[in-house]
Amino acid sequence: MFRRGLLSIALVTILRSRRVAMSGREAFGPNLRRIRLQRGISLKQLADSTKVAETLWAGLERNDFSRWPNGIFARAYVREYAKAIGVDPETTVDDFCRWFPNGDRRAAPIIKGQAAIIGHKELHWRDEVPDSVVEGDRRGAETDPAIVQKKPSGALGSLLRRVLSRA
Protein backbone atom coordinates (compact mmCIF):
# COMPACT_ATOMS: atom_id res chain seq x y z
CA MET A 1 0.00 0.00 0.00
CA PHE A 2 2.79 2.41 0.95
CA ARG A 3 4.66 1.55 -2.26
CA ARG A 4 1.60 2.23 -4.42
CA GLY A 5 1.27 5.72 -2.91
CA LEU A 6 4.91 6.52 -3.67
CA LEU A 7 4.51 5.29 -7.23
CA SER A 8 1.46 7.47 -7.83
CA ILE A 9 3.24 10.51 -6.37
CA ALA A 10 6.27 9.80 -8.57
CA LEU A 11 4.03 9.43 -11.65
CA VAL A 12 2.23 12.72 -10.95
CA THR A 13 5.58 14.46 -10.46
CA ILE A 14 6.91 13.12 -13.77
CA LEU A 15 3.76 14.12 -15.65
CA ARG A 16 3.80 17.63 -14.21
CA SER A 17 7.47 18.10 -15.09
CA ARG A 18 6.78 17.08 -18.70
CA ARG A 19 3.87 19.45 -19.13
CA VAL A 20 4.56 21.70 -22.06
CA ALA A 21 3.31 25.26 -22.12
CA MET A 22 0.73 26.09 -24.77
CA SER A 23 1.93 28.05 -27.76
CA GLY A 24 0.32 31.39 -28.54
CA ARG A 25 -1.69 29.73 -31.28
CA GLU A 26 -3.00 26.97 -29.00
CA ALA A 27 -3.80 29.46 -26.23
CA PHE A 28 -5.65 31.96 -28.44
CA GLY A 29 -9.21 30.61 -28.09
CA PRO A 30 -8.87 29.30 -24.53
CA ASN A 31 -7.53 32.69 -23.37
CA LEU A 32 -10.52 34.47 -24.90
CA ARG A 33 -12.83 31.97 -23.20
CA ARG A 34 -11.11 32.53 -19.85
CA ILE A 35 -11.52 36.31 -20.17
CA ARG A 36 -15.18 35.92 -21.17
CA LEU A 37 -15.90 33.71 -18.17
CA GLN A 38 -14.03 36.02 -15.79
CA ARG A 39 -16.22 38.89 -16.94
CA GLY A 40 -19.38 36.83 -16.45
CA ILE A 41 -20.51 36.79 -20.08
CA SER A 42 -22.28 33.66 -21.30
CA LEU A 43 -22.10 32.35 -24.85
CA LYS A 44 -25.84 33.02 -25.19
CA GLN A 45 -25.37 36.69 -24.21
CA LEU A 46 -22.47 36.93 -26.65
CA ALA A 47 -24.50 35.36 -29.46
CA ASP A 48 -27.46 37.66 -28.77
CA SER A 49 -25.35 40.83 -28.73
CA THR A 50 -23.28 39.96 -31.82
CA LYS A 51 -25.95 38.10 -33.85
CA VAL A 52 -23.45 35.26 -34.45
CA ALA A 53 -24.31 31.65 -33.60
CA GLU A 54 -23.15 30.20 -30.28
CA THR A 55 -21.59 27.26 -32.13
CA LEU A 56 -19.21 29.59 -33.95
CA TRP A 57 -18.17 31.28 -30.70
CA ALA A 58 -17.67 27.88 -29.05
CA GLY A 59 -15.51 26.91 -32.05
CA LEU A 60 -13.43 30.08 -31.63
CA GLU A 61 -12.81 29.22 -27.99
CA ARG A 62 -11.61 25.73 -29.03
CA ASN A 63 -9.57 27.07 -32.00
CA ASP A 64 -11.89 25.09 -34.28
CA PHE A 65 -12.49 27.20 -37.38
CA SER A 66 -13.83 24.42 -39.60
CA ARG A 67 -17.27 26.10 -39.86
CA TRP A 68 -15.91 29.66 -39.95
CA PRO A 69 -15.81 31.97 -42.96
CA ASN A 70 -12.49 33.27 -44.27
CA GLY A 71 -10.92 36.66 -44.71
CA ILE A 72 -12.72 39.85 -43.82
CA PHE A 73 -15.75 38.04 -42.34
CA ALA A 74 -13.62 35.98 -39.94
CA ARG A 75 -11.72 39.10 -38.89
CA ALA A 76 -15.01 40.95 -38.34
CA TYR A 77 -16.32 38.12 -36.14
CA VAL A 78 -13.15 38.11 -34.04
CA ARG A 79 -13.31 41.90 -33.72
CA GLU A 80 -16.94 41.73 -32.51
CA TYR A 81 -16.08 38.99 -29.99
CA ALA A 82 -13.19 41.06 -28.63
CA LYS A 83 -15.37 44.16 -28.30
CA ALA A 84 -18.12 42.17 -26.58
CA ILE A 85 -15.78 40.77 -23.91
CA GLY A 86 -13.88 44.03 -23.46
CA VAL A 87 -10.42 43.26 -24.88
CA ASP A 88 -8.47 45.23 -27.48
CA PRO A 89 -10.03 44.30 -30.84
CA GLU A 90 -7.05 45.28 -33.00
CA THR A 91 -4.54 43.21 -31.03
CA THR A 92 -6.94 40.27 -30.98
CA VAL A 93 -7.50 40.46 -34.75
CA ASP A 94 -3.74 40.78 -35.36
CA ASP A 95 -3.08 37.66 -33.29
CA PHE A 96 -5.86 35.81 -35.09
CA CYS A 97 -4.45 36.77 -38.50
CA ARG A 98 -0.95 35.75 -37.52
CA TRP A 99 -1.88 32.30 -36.18
CA PHE A 100 -4.82 31.12 -38.28
CA PRO A 101 -5.25 30.98 -42.07
CA ASN A 102 -8.94 32.04 -41.81
CA GLY A 103 -7.85 35.58 -41.05
CA ASP A 104 -5.19 35.78 -43.74
CA ARG A 105 -5.12 39.25 -45.27
CA ARG A 106 -3.16 38.19 -48.33
CA ALA A 107 -5.02 38.04 -51.64
CA ALA A 108 -3.11 35.22 -53.36
CA PRO A 109 -5.20 32.29 -52.00
CA ILE A 110 -8.44 33.97 -53.06
CA ILE A 111 -7.16 34.90 -56.51
CA LYS A 112 -5.74 31.40 -57.08
CA GLY A 113 -9.05 29.86 -56.01
CA GLN A 114 -11.01 32.09 -58.36
CA ALA A 115 -8.57 31.36 -61.20
CA ALA A 116 -9.06 27.62 -60.64
CA ILE A 117 -12.84 28.03 -60.83
CA ILE A 118 -12.71 29.70 -64.23
CA GLY A 119 -9.93 27.42 -65.49
CA HIS A 120 -7.22 30.07 -65.74
CA LYS A 121 -3.93 28.17 -65.67
CA GLU A 122 -1.40 31.00 -66.25
CA LEU A 123 -1.60 32.87 -62.97
CA HIS A 124 1.28 35.18 -62.15
CA TRP A 125 -0.01 36.77 -58.96
CA ARG A 126 2.22 37.65 -56.06
CA ASP A 127 1.23 39.45 -52.88
CA GLU A 128 3.26 42.60 -52.33
CA VAL A 129 4.63 42.11 -48.83
CA PRO A 130 6.90 44.81 -47.37
CA ASP A 131 10.46 43.77 -46.48
CA SER A 132 9.72 44.56 -42.83
CA VAL A 133 7.27 41.63 -42.63
CA VAL A 134 8.84 38.42 -41.38
CA GLU A 135 7.44 35.20 -42.88
CA GLY A 136 4.75 33.85 -40.57
CA ASP A 137 4.10 37.26 -38.98
CA ARG A 138 1.72 39.06 -41.31
CA ARG A 139 1.34 42.16 -39.17
CA GLY A 140 4.51 43.97 -40.23
CA ALA A 141 6.75 46.16 -38.13
CA GLU A 142 5.32 49.07 -36.17
CA THR A 143 8.02 51.29 -37.66
CA ASP A 144 6.80 50.60 -41.19
CA PRO A 145 6.62 54.01 -42.93
CA ALA A 146 3.25 53.08 -44.41
CA ILE A 147 1.85 52.64 -40.90
CA VAL A 148 3.41 55.67 -39.23
CA GLN A 149 1.16 58.70 -39.64
CA LYS A 150 2.75 61.97 -40.68
CA LYS A 151 2.03 65.13 -38.74
CA PRO A 152 0.44 67.94 -40.74
CA SER A 153 3.00 70.55 -41.74
CA GLY A 154 2.85 74.15 -42.88
CA ALA A 155 0.53 76.92 -41.73
CA LEU A 156 -2.55 74.72 -41.76
CA GLY A 157 -0.74 72.04 -39.74
CA SER A 158 0.41 74.50 -37.08
CA LEU A 159 -3.10 75.98 -36.85
CA LEU A 160 -4.56 72.51 -36.51
CA ARG A 161 -2.07 71.59 -33.75
CA ARG A 162 -2.89 74.79 -31.83
CA VAL A 163 -6.63 74.22 -32.04
CA LEU A 164 -6.36 70.59 -31.01
CA SER A 165 -4.01 71.36 -28.12
CA ARG A 166 -6.66 73.69 -26.63
CA ALA A 167 -9.40 71.04 -26.79
C-alpha positions as CSV (number, residue, x, y, z in Angstrom):
1,M,0.0,0.0,0.0
2,F,2.8,2.4,1.0
3,R,4.7,1.6,-2.3
4,R,1.6,2.2,-4.4
5,G,1.3,5.7,-2.9
6,L,4.9,6.5,-3.7
7,L,4.5,5.3,-7.2
8,S,1.5,7.5,-7.8
9,I,3.2,10.5,-6.4
10,A,6.3,9.8,-8.6
11,L,4.0,9.4,-11.7
12,V,2.2,12.7,-10.9
13,T,5.6,14.5,-10.5
14,I,6.9,13.1,-13.8
15,L,3.8,14.1,-15.7
16,R,3.8,17.6,-14.2
17,S,7.5,18.1,-15.1
18,R,6.8,17.1,-18.7
19,R,3.9,19.4,-19.1
20,V,4.6,21.7,-22.1
21,A,3.3,25.3,-22.1
22,M,0.7,26.1,-24.8
23,S,1.9,28.1,-27.8
24,G,0.3,31.4,-28.5
25,R,-1.7,29.7,-31.3
26,E,-3.0,27.0,-29.0
27,A,-3.8,29.5,-26.2
28,F,-5.6,32.0,-28.4
29,G,-9.2,30.6,-28.1
30,P,-8.9,29.3,-24.5
31,N,-7.5,32.7,-23.4
32,L,-10.5,34.5,-24.9
33,R,-12.8,32.0,-23.2
34,R,-11.1,32.5,-19.9
35,I,-11.5,36.3,-20.2
36,R,-15.2,35.9,-21.2
37,L,-15.9,33.7,-18.2
38,Q,-14.0,36.0,-15.8
39,R,-16.2,38.9,-16.9
40,G,-19.4,36.8,-16.4
41,I,-20.5,36.8,-20.1
42,S,-22.3,33.7,-21.3
43,L,-22.1,32.3,-24.9
44,K,-25.8,33.0,-25.2
45,Q,-25.4,36.7,-24.2
46,L,-22.5,36.9,-26.6
47,A,-24.5,35.4,-29.5
48,D,-27.5,37.7,-28.8
49,S,-25.3,40.8,-28.7
50,T,-23.3,40.0,-31.8
51,K,-25.9,38.1,-33.8
52,V,-23.4,35.3,-34.5
53,A,-24.3,31.6,-33.6
54,E,-23.2,30.2,-30.3
55,T,-21.6,27.3,-32.1
56,L,-19.2,29.6,-34.0
57,W,-18.2,31.3,-30.7
58,A,-17.7,27.9,-29.1
59,G,-15.5,26.9,-32.0
60,L,-13.4,30.1,-31.6
61,E,-12.8,29.2,-28.0
62,R,-11.6,25.7,-29.0
63,N,-9.6,27.1,-32.0
64,D,-11.9,25.1,-34.3
65,F,-12.5,27.2,-37.4
66,S,-13.8,24.4,-39.6
67,R,-17.3,26.1,-39.9
68,W,-15.9,29.7,-40.0
69,P,-15.8,32.0,-43.0
70,N,-12.5,33.3,-44.3
71,G,-10.9,36.7,-44.7
72,I,-12.7,39.8,-43.8
73,F,-15.8,38.0,-42.3
74,A,-13.6,36.0,-39.9
75,R,-11.7,39.1,-38.9
76,A,-15.0,41.0,-38.3
77,Y,-16.3,38.1,-36.1
78,V,-13.1,38.1,-34.0
79,R,-13.3,41.9,-33.7
80,E,-16.9,41.7,-32.5
81,Y,-16.1,39.0,-30.0
82,A,-13.2,41.1,-28.6
83,K,-15.4,44.2,-28.3
84,A,-18.1,42.2,-26.6
85,I,-15.8,40.8,-23.9
86,G,-13.9,44.0,-23.5
87,V,-10.4,43.3,-24.9
88,D,-8.5,45.2,-27.5
89,P,-10.0,44.3,-30.8
90,E,-7.0,45.3,-33.0
91,T,-4.5,43.2,-31.0
92,T,-6.9,40.3,-31.0
93,V,-7.5,40.5,-34.8
94,D,-3.7,40.8,-35.4
95,D,-3.1,37.7,-33.3
96,F,-5.9,35.8,-35.1
97,C,-4.5,36.8,-38.5
98,R,-0.9,35.7,-37.5
99,W,-1.9,32.3,-36.2
100,F,-4.8,31.1,-38.3
101,P,-5.3,31.0,-42.1
102,N,-8.9,32.0,-41.8
103,G,-7.9,35.6,-41.1
104,D,-5.2,35.8,-43.7
105,R,-5.1,39.2,-45.3
106,R,-3.2,38.2,-48.3
107,A,-5.0,38.0,-51.6
108,A,-3.1,35.2,-53.4
109,P,-5.2,32.3,-52.0
110,I,-8.4,34.0,-53.1
111,I,-7.2,34.9,-56.5
112,K,-5.7,31.4,-57.1
113,G,-9.1,29.9,-56.0
114,Q,-11.0,32.1,-58.4
115,A,-8.6,31.4,-61.2
116,A,-9.1,27.6,-60.6
117,I,-12.8,28.0,-60.8
118,I,-12.7,29.7,-64.2
119,G,-9.9,27.4,-65.5
120,H,-7.2,30.1,-65.7
121,K,-3.9,28.2,-65.7
122,E,-1.4,31.0,-66.3
123,L,-1.6,32.9,-63.0
124,H,1.3,35.2,-62.1
125,W,0.0,36.8,-59.0
126,R,2.2,37.6,-56.1
127,D,1.2,39.5,-52.9
128,E,3.3,42.6,-52.3
129,V,4.6,42.1,-48.8
130,P,6.9,44.8,-47.4
131,D,10.5,43.8,-46.5
132,S,9.7,44.6,-42.8
133,V,7.3,41.6,-42.6
134,V,8.8,38.4,-41.4
135,E,7.4,35.2,-42.9
136,G,4.7,33.8,-40.6
137,D,4.1,37.3,-39.0
138,R,1.7,39.1,-41.3
139,R,1.3,42.2,-39.2
140,G,4.5,44.0,-40.2
141,A,6.8,46.2,-38.1
142,E,5.3,49.1,-36.2
143,T,8.0,51.3,-37.7
144,D,6.8,50.6,-41.2
145,P,6.6,54.0,-42.9
146,A,3.3,53.1,-44.4
147,I,1.8,52.6,-40.9
148,V,3.4,55.7,-39.2
149,Q,1.2,58.7,-39.6
150,K,2.8,62.0,-40.7
151,K,2.0,65.1,-38.7
152,P,0.4,67.9,-40.7
153,S,3.0,70.6,-41.7
154,G,2.9,74.2,-42.9
155,A,0.5,76.9,-41.7
156,L,-2.5,74.7,-41.8
157,G,-0.7,72.0,-39.7
158,S,0.4,74.5,-37.1
159,L,-3.1,76.0,-36.9
160,L,-4.6,72.5,-36.5
161,R,-2.1,71.6,-33.8
162,R,-2.9,74.8,-31.8
163,V,-6.6,74.2,-32.0
164,L,-6.4,70.6,-31.0
165,S,-4.0,71.4,-28.1
166,R,-6.7,73.7,-26.6
167,A,-9.4,71.0,-26.8
